Structures are given as structure tokens and as C-alpha cells.
Amino acid sequence: MLHQPGSFFILIEVDSVAVESVFYFLKENKYQPFLDPDIDLINKYAIDKKEALIVKSLVSESPYQNIQGVKTVTIEKMLVDIYCDENIFAAQQGSEMSHIFKEALAKYSVNENRMLRYAARRNKKNAFDDYLSKVSKYRQ
């Protein structure tokens, strides 16, 4: 990223049946989570926090990886989420998103098929594919 954010969103994505349980668990343990916030809620409350916990449903078949027994997201999921979720990733839109994509595609091994499959799960495959063509120097 070119610009460093002053606040951070910690995304907690869980199966849809567990979203509310996780939200209330965090509240009971003295955290102040946000349950799948819209842009107004983010702008009014979450943006002012140093670290805002956001609990939302995990899209089925999201790409993940196991690192030392911990299930975590892949770079493909992160890139698709930045593109698809303009509310949570508002600070990473526009030229910032273009820079993020160009750097990620140049520095890391990114599985394009995995990204497109996940973008399809988010109902954005065609638009995402067009965007990749604009930012990737490896595509024609």
C-alpha cells in the first residue's frame, strides 16, 4: 500500500450460523465488535477506533490455507475481498487498490483461477476478470 491507515479493521469471518454467537461472545468478553456493518455504521463508529472488530459471514468455498495448524486466508481471497467489499475496504479503493493489485501480482505467486472461482462465488467474476486485465501486466 502507498498510504498507511491510522486505524485497522480486524475481520472475523465465520459460518453464517455462527455469526451472531461469535458477535455476542466478543461482546461478553468486553470487546466492541460490529456485526456486518454497512457503510454508514463504519463511517459513524468503526472508523474512529484504532482496531475495529468486524464479524461477518464467511463466503462458502472461500480460499484458505493452513499455517502451522491455523486456518487463515490466502492472498487470492484478500485481493477479491478488497475488490468486492467497497464498504469495509473503502480506504483501499481507487488508485490504492490498483497499487495493491500490481504489487501483489508482481511479488507473490497468485493463483488466478482460484481468484476467479472465488469472485464467482461473490457474483463478481466478470467484473473482477475485467479489472485483472487492467491491472495485470501479465494479461493481454
C-alpha positions in Angstrom: 0.0 0.0 0.0 1.1 3.5 -0.7 -0.7 5.0 2.3 -0.7 3.6 5.8 -4.0 3.6 7.6 -4.4 5.1 11.0 -7.0 2.6 12.1 -7.4 -1.1 11.4 -10.3 -3.4 10.8 -9.9 -6.9 12.1 -12.2 -9.1 10.1 -13.7 -12.2 11.8 -15.4 -14.3 9.1 -17.3 -17.3 10.3 -20.0 -19.7 9.0 -23.3 -17.9 8.8 -24.9 -20.0 11.5 -22.2 -18.8 14.0 -22.1 -15.1 13.2 -24.4 -13.9 16.0 -22.8 -16.3 18.5 -19.3 -15.0 17.8 -20.6 -11.4 18.0 -22.2 -12.0 21.4 -19.2 -13.9 22.6 -16.9 -11.0 21.8 -19.3 -8.6 23.5 -19.4 -10.7 26.6 -15.6 -10.6 26.7 -15.5 -6.8 26.7 -14.8 -6.3 23.0 -16.9 -3.9 20.9 -17.5 -5.8 17.7 -19.6 -4.7 14.7 -21.9 -7.2 13.1 -21.7 -7.0 9.3 -21.8 -3.2 9.3 -23.0 -1.1 6.4 -21.1 2.0 5.1 -23.0 4.4 7.4 -22.1 2.4 10.6 -18.5 2.1 9.5 -18.2 5.9 8.9 -20.0 6.8 12.1 -18.5 4.4 14.6 -15.8 1.9 13.3 -13.6 4.4 11.6 -12.8 6.2 14.8 -11.5 3.1 16.5 -7.8 2.1 16.4 -8.8 -1.5 15.9 -12.4 -2.3 15.0 -13.6 -5.9 15.1 -16.0 -6.7 12.3 -17.9 -10.0 12.4 -19.4 -11.2 9.2 -20.4 -14.4 7.3 -17.7 -16.3 5.5 -18.5 -16.8 1.8 -18.8 -20.5 1.2 -15.8 -22.1 -0.6 -13.5 -19.2 0.4 -9.9 -20.0 -0.3 -7.9 -20.5 2.8 -4.6 -22.1 3.9 -3.3 -23.9 7.0 -0.3 -22.3 8.5 1.1 -24.2 11.5 -2.4 -25.6 12.2 -4.1 -22.2 12.0 -6.7 -21.7 9.2 -6.1 -18.3 7.5 -6.9 -16.6 4.3 -5.0 -16.7 1.1 -3.7 -13.8 -0.9 -6.3 -14.6 -3.6 -9.1 -14.2 -1.1 -7.7 -10.9 0.2 -7.5 -9.4 -3.3 -11.0 -10.5 -4.3 -12.4 -9.2 -1.0 -10.7 -5.8 -1.4 -12.3 -5.6 -4.9 -15.8 -6.8 -3.9 -16.3 -5.2 -0.5 -16.2 -1.5 -1.1 -17.6 -0.7 2.4 -15.1 -2.4 4.6 -12.2 -1.7 2.2 -13.2 1.9 1.3 -9.7 3.1 2.1 -8.2 0.6 -0.4 -10.3 1.6 -3.4 -9.3 3.6 -6.5 -5.6 4.1 -7.2 -4.7 2.5 -3.8 -6.4 -0.8 -4.9 -4.6 -0.6 -8.3 -1.3 -0.3 -6.5 -2.1 -3.2 -4.1 -3.0 -5.4 -7.0 0.0 -4.5 -9.1 2.4 -5.1 -6.2 0.8 -8.4 -5.1 0.8 -9.8 -8.6 4.4 -8.8 -9.2 5.8 -10.0 -5.8 3.7 -13.1 -5.0 2.6 -16.3 -6.6 -1.1 -15.6 -7.1 -3.4 -18.3 -8.4 -5.6 -16.5 -10.9 -8.0 -19.5 -11.3 -8.6 -19.5 -7.5 -9.3 -15.8 -7.5 -11.8 -16.1 -10.4 -13.5 -19.0 -8.7 -13.9 -17.1 -5.5 -15.0 -14.0 -7.4 -17.7 -16.1 -9.0 -18.9 -17.2 -5.5 -19.2 -13.5 -4.8 -21.1 -12.9 -8.0 -18.4 -10.6 -9.4 -16.4 -12.9 -11.7 -16.8 -10.9 -15.0 -16.2 -7.5 -13.4 -13.2 -8.9 -11.5 -11.8 -10.5 -14.6 -12.0 -7.2 -16.4 -10.3 -5.4 -13.6 -7.5 -8.0 -13.6 -7.0 -7.3 -17.3 -6.5 -3.7 -16.5 -4.0 -4.0 -13.6 -2.0 -7.1 -14.6 0.9 -6.7 -16.9 0.9 -10.5 -17.5 -2.6 -10.5 -19.1 -3.4 -9.4 -22.7 
